[in-house]
Amino acid sequence: MSSLRIYSDTDFSEPVLFTEEGDEISRQLNEMGVRFERWSTRELGSNASSDEILSAYADEVERLKAENGFTTADVISLNSEHPQKDELRKKFLDEHRHSEDEVRFFVRGQGLFYLHLEDKVYVVQCCQDDLISVPNGTKHWFDMGPAPEFTCVRLFTNPEGWVAQFTGDDIASKGPRFEQLLPEAC
């Protein structure tokens, strides 16, 4: 189930807001310029190929391309058997930003996006059917957990794909990790 926790960026002991209500998650994030929406589920087999996934969500992907100027879309999948899962998790766990929007649609599984907005950290648990679009320049990090299980559609304006500019701030090491917030998923 999707959720949103909002923390002060100086105190991660208790969230100042917690909700699992989809409309409230959207409202809170939209107020900060972050797009969050739910797409209708498509029936896909567990071994669906990237082409099958992109075909199933072609209308939605084309709409986002037209609205935002994205030029490419691809599919990324990670599971607990991936040989580089620990290395990839570490790479995404440091606060960074991008020169383009970071758009992810969760076809299956889940992950946590941490958005450092003003003096707060918004922790968004994205699950199957969730779309999140983190605006370019937004400080954030991503935690897929120690045993990742997700498949996402990604959209890019830069054909080179995911390019991070790390901030050097250690804030990401101060907040709760995936296994603390979602122990049942580990």
N, C-alpha and C positions, 0 to 999 in steps of 0.2 A: 504494500500500500504506500502510495506517495505521501511524503510529509515535508513540513518546513519547520525548522528550528531557527530562531533568530537569537544570536548572542551579542553582548557587548564585545567589541574587539579587544577589550582589556580584561574580560572575566568570562571564562567558559564554564564556570561551576554550574550554572542553571540558565536555561534559555529564558529570554524575556517574553518569547512567544513560541508556542508549539501548536501546530494544527495538522490534521490529516484531511481537512476539507478541501477538495479540489478547487472550488471557487475562491476560497480564501487564499490558498496558495497562489493562484493566478493573480488575484487582486494585489496582494502584498508585493509580489515580484513585478507586476506591471507598473506599480507606483514607482519602482526603482529602475524602470526601463528594460526589464528582463522579460522576455516572452516565455510564457509557460502555457501549454495547452495539451489537451488529450485528443488523440486521434482514434478512430474506430479500429478495433482489432480486425486483422485479416487472418484467415485460416491458413497457416503455413506449417509445413512439416518441420520437425526439429532439425532436419538436415537441409533445409531450404538453402539454395545457393544465393550468392549476392545478386545475381541477375533476377532470380525469382522474387527476392525481397524488394529490389528496386522496382520491378514491374508491378508488384502488389500495391506499392505506395506511390506509383508514378504520378497520379493526379496531385497529391499533396506536395510531392517533391517539385513538380513543375510549378505549382502555385508559389512556393517559397522562392524558387529561382526567379520567377517573374517579379515578385514583390521586392526582392532584396539583391538581385544581380548576381546570385550564385552561378558559377559556371560548371561546377562538377559536384557529383554526389557519389559516395562509395559506402561500403558496409565494412564495419570492423566487428570482429567477434573475438572474445577472449574467454577461456575457461580455465578451471583449476589445474588442468593438465598442461597448459602452455609452458614451454621450457623457459621463457623469459618473463613470466608473470611477475616475479619479485622485482626485476630490473625495471619493467614498465610501470609498476605501481610506484616505485620510488621516483621515477621521472615525473609523473603527474602530481606528486604530493607536495612539490614546492610551489609557492605562490608565483604566478606568472600572469602575463597578459598576452593578447594577440593583436595584430593590426587588422584583423577582420573578426566578424562575429563567429563565435563557436557554437555551432548548431548540432544538436544530437537528438535523434528520435530513437527511443528504446523499443526495439522490436521484441526483445525478451530480456529477462534478468533485471539488474538494478545497479545503481552506483550513486555516490554522493558528490554533488557539486557544492563547493564552499565558495561563496561570493563575498568578497571584502568590499562592502559598499558603505561609504562614509565611515561612521564609527561603529558599524555593526558587521557581523559575519552571518550570512544567510546560508544555512545548510539545507540543501534541497535533496531529498531522497527521490530520485527518478526511477520509475519502474516501467514495466511493459505498458506501451501506449502513451508515454509521456514524451512531449517535445519541449526542450529547453533551448533558448537562444541567448547566449551570454554576449552582450554587446562588446564590440571591439574596444580595447583599452581597459576593460574591467579586470581588476585584480581578482584572481580566483585560483583554485586548485581542485583536483578531482581525486577521489579515493574509491577504487574499485574493490577494496578489501583483499584479504590474504588468499582467498579462493574465488577469484573473479568468475562470474557467470553472466555474460551479457552479449547482446548483439545490438548494434546501433547503426542507423543511417547517419552519415555525416555529410554536410554540405559546405562547400568552400567557394570563395571568390579567387583565391590564390591557387593555381593548379598544382603548386608544390605541396599543398595540404597543410598539416599541422605544423606551425612554426611558433615556438614560444619565446617570449622575452621575459626572463626570470627577473624578479624584483630584488632578490637578495634579502628580503625580509624573512625572519624566522617565525612569523605568526602561524604558519601552517603546522609547525611542530608543537604549538601550545594548545591547540584545540583537540576535541575528542576525535578519535579515528573511527573508521567503519566498524571495527569489531567492538568498540565501546557502545556505539549507537545502535547497531544492528547485530547483536551477538547471535541471534537465532539464524542469521544468514551465513555465519562462519562455520 
